[in-house]
Amino acid sequence: MSETLFDLKNVRKYFTRGAEEIHVFDGLNLEIEKGDFVAIMGPSGSGKTTLLNMLGGVDQPTDGEISFSGDRIDNLSEGALANWRATNIGFIFQFYNLMPMLSAARNVELPLLLTNLSAKQRKENVATALELVDLADRTTHKPREMSGGQQQRVAIARAIVSDPKMLLCDEPTGDLDRETADEILSMLQLLNRDFGKTIVMVTHDPLAAKYAKRILHLDKGNFISEEVD
């Protein structure tokens, strides 16, 4: 029996700019099941990144409910939300967001510094994550000493090192050539298929979206169509 991981009910989101209210979502509903791989597509300004930020607890809805494994997260305090995020969510961005002065291993270790793990356990977890993304031989390299694809693999290792349930990917291949992009997307597929990671990926690229199990098309704050693999 499938388990609903994320459940968004009648979510509304608007921003105030001066006297103007800008409505991004006006009653959005979405269910994401455990083990799903969802690609979200849509034109610029359709709300894709705002949705990803709300799923990750970085942004809160103006109204409506967001539940994770049956528990509401939209009404958590900042501290509780930060703890929830550190345990459950891994983020992967278009431009890697690596610390340039740190080695691959140190970059991957960063999320673990928020945990109670010993230095020895952190080192073991980092080694496992880098091996999983085929970078065991690059642990001491700094970002400038690696290609874009290798930097994104370091970013993926950082996202999975704390074993989160969910990976949120914002244009993860937007800065990569086609061949490297396909390698990264295949890695995400493997994490979804073999390690049970639930993935939501925002992308402009229809070829990237085909790696997902479901493609949702977002326009003007609403889902207008769905494709299922």
Legacy VTK file of the C-alpha trace (Angstrom):
# vtk DataFile Version 3.0
C-alpha trace
ASCII
DATASET POLYDATA
POINTS 229 float
0.000 0.000 0.000
1.386 3.401 -0.994
2.195 5.991 1.657
1.580 9.695 1.114
4.729 11.602 1.988
3.623 15.149 1.098
0.025 16.327 1.063
-0.783 19.917 0.087
-4.388 20.990 0.629
-5.835 24.231 -0.697
-2.467 25.988 -0.465
-2.479 29.703 -1.128
0.629 31.834 -1.465
0.885 35.514 -2.173
3.516 38.196 -1.811
2.926 41.874 -1.092
4.758 44.399 -3.220
3.835 47.876 -2.049
0.056 48.059 -2.255
-0.087 45.153 -4.715
-0.771 41.509 -3.816
0.923 38.998 -6.134
-0.851 35.635 -5.986
1.380 32.655 -6.814
-0.988 29.875 -5.690
-4.703 30.183 -5.056
-5.856 26.784 -3.795
-3.147 24.337 -4.917
-3.548 20.626 -4.119
-0.814 18.003 -4.496
-0.035 14.519 -3.191
3.437 12.991 -3.431
3.788 9.345 -2.497
6.801 7.775 -0.854
9.196 6.547 -3.558
7.808 8.859 -6.237
9.983 10.791 -8.695
8.087 13.884 -9.821
9.249 16.410 -12.408
7.583 19.825 -12.296
7.636 21.863 -15.484
6.222 25.247 -16.358
7.097 28.695 -17.688
9.079 31.228 -15.658
6.883 32.773 -12.986
4.544 29.769 -12.759
5.519 29.083 -9.149
7.892 26.108 -9.525
10.646 27.339 -7.201
8.131 28.748 -4.699
6.513 25.296 -4.536
9.894 23.627 -4.016
10.708 26.110 -1.228
7.407 25.360 0.508
8.012 21.610 0.261
11.420 22.163 1.839
10.066 24.363 4.620
12.140 27.299 3.384
8.962 29.248 2.633
5.547 28.992 4.293
2.125 29.129 2.616
-0.082 32.143 3.237
-2.982 29.747 3.840
-3.779 26.043 3.489
-2.109 22.910 4.847
1.177 21.136 4.076
1.613 17.730 5.719
4.618 15.413 5.682
4.001 11.750 6.627
0.707 12.858 8.152
2.130 15.682 10.283
1.522 19.358 9.559
4.710 21.327 8.819
3.144 24.630 7.756
2.564 25.673 11.382
5.963 24.686 12.837
8.248 27.246 14.487
11.461 28.223 12.673
13.532 26.042 15.026
11.280 23.000 14.673
11.210 23.495 10.911
15.013 23.654 10.746
15.259 20.363 12.682
12.634 18.754 10.462
14.447 19.942 7.323
17.852 18.681 8.513
16.386 15.210 9.112
14.123 14.803 6.101
15.185 17.006 3.173
18.186 17.115 0.849
18.531 20.058 -1.569
20.255 19.996 -4.979
20.633 23.305 -6.842
21.518 24.353 -10.387
24.775 26.071 -9.398
25.970 23.462 -6.847
26.323 25.964 -3.926
29.611 24.430 -2.815
32.033 26.218 -0.506
35.015 27.037 -2.777
37.657 26.857 -0.036
36.576 23.404 1.187
37.458 19.978 -0.220
34.780 17.679 -1.635
34.739 15.709 1.627
34.383 18.845 3.757
31.565 20.154 1.544
29.709 16.865 1.867
30.223 16.843 5.642
28.551 20.247 6.202
24.983 18.961 6.874
26.363 16.454 9.394
27.830 19.243 11.512
24.243 19.951 12.624
23.900 16.400 14.000
25.233 14.605 17.073
27.357 12.197 15.041
30.956 11.633 16.107
33.797 12.787 13.835
34.496 9.134 12.996
30.877 8.473 12.008
30.746 11.682 9.966
33.872 10.620 8.085
32.371 7.201 7.340
29.095 8.721 6.112
30.964 11.176 3.868
33.070 8.364 2.377
29.929 6.313 1.667
28.150 9.245 -0.006
31.149 10.112 -2.205
31.568 6.485 -3.202
27.909 6.327 -4.163
28.384 9.207 -6.618
31.643 7.756 -7.985
33.910 10.392 -6.440
35.827 8.328 -3.887
39.059 9.405 -5.607
38.231 13.129 -5.373
37.735 13.597 -1.630
40.543 16.157 -1.228
39.793 18.130 -4.420
38.302 21.602 -4.144
35.442 22.720 -6.437
37.731 24.656 -8.807
39.690 21.426 -9.389
36.596 19.584 -10.623
34.338 19.736 -13.680
30.743 20.985 -13.460
29.430 17.433 -13.477
31.784 16.417 -10.670
30.761 19.464 -8.632
27.102 18.520 -9.037
27.895 14.979 -7.893
29.545 16.457 -4.783
26.326 18.446 -4.274
24.284 15.235 -4.590
26.564 13.495 -2.074
26.021 16.431 0.300
22.251 16.145 -0.197
22.148 12.414 0.623
24.826 12.213 3.351
22.287 12.588 6.169
20.017 9.961 4.533
16.980 12.225 4.010
13.630 10.831 2.860
13.211 13.511 0.211
15.425 15.161 -2.417
14.343 18.539 -3.788
16.146 19.438 -7.013
15.957 22.909 -8.570
17.144 22.729 -12.200
19.892 20.238 -11.226
21.180 19.911 -14.807
20.545 23.488 -15.991
24.251 24.347 -16.093
25.496 21.080 -17.646
25.988 19.748 -21.178
23.657 16.986 -22.380
25.961 14.042 -21.715
26.839 15.198 -18.198
23.189 16.056 -17.520
22.158 12.514 -18.471
24.777 11.104 -16.070
23.392 13.231 -13.207
19.793 12.298 -14.044
20.697 8.611 -14.177
22.219 9.018 -10.714
18.965 10.556 -9.439
17.054 7.655 -10.982
19.328 5.197 -9.176
18.793 6.988 -5.852
15.050 6.796 -6.445
14.956 3.187 -7.662
17.595 1.459 -5.533
17.644 3.616 -2.392
13.992 4.604 -2.203
14.578 8.354 -2.242
11.481 10.382 -3.045
12.441 13.109 -5.531
10.789 16.309 -6.700
12.666 18.022 -9.520
11.935 21.394 -11.088
13.197 21.573 -14.665
12.732 23.488 -17.923
14.203 20.553 -19.859
11.681 18.036 -21.299
14.485 15.478 -21.775
15.378 15.757 -18.087
11.720 15.443 -17.082
11.473 12.084 -18.881
13.702 10.532 -16.199
10.882 11.037 -13.681
7.911 8.746 -13.045
5.450 11.645 -13.231
5.602 14.996 -15.016
3.369 17.762 -13.669
2.856 20.919 -15.719
2.379 24.091 -13.683
0.997 27.286 -15.156
-0.340 30.401 -13.426
-0.254 28.689 -10.050
-2.144 25.526 -10.978
-1.329 22.091 -12.345
-2.764 21.963 -15.850
-1.710 18.452 -16.896
0.088 15.306 -15.766
2.084 12.686 -17.646
2.774 9.298 -16.044
5.620 7.041 -17.161
LINES 1 230
229 0 1 2 3 4 5 6 7 8 9 10 11 12 13 14 15 16 17 18 19 20 21 22 23 24 25 26 27 28 29 30 31 32 33 34 35 36 37 38 39 40 41 42 43 44 45 46 47 48 49 50 51 52 53 54 55 56 57 58 59 60 61 62 63 64 65 66 67 68 69 70 71 72 73 74 75 76 77 78 79 80 81 82 83 84 85 86 87 88 89 90 91 92 93 94 95 96 97 98 99 100 101 102 103 104 105 106 107 108 109 110 111 112 113 114 115 116 117 118 119 120 121 122 123 124 125 126 127 128 129 130 131 132 133 134 135 136 137 138 139 140 141 142 143 144 145 146 147 148 149 150 151 152 153 154 155 156 157 158 159 160 161 162 163 164 165 166 167 168 169 170 171 172 173 174 175 176 177 178 179 180 181 182 183 184 185 186 187 188 189 190 191 192 193 194 195 196 197 198 199 200 201 202 203 204 205 206 207 208 209 210 211 212 213 214 215 216 217 218 219 220 221 222 223 224 225 226 227 228
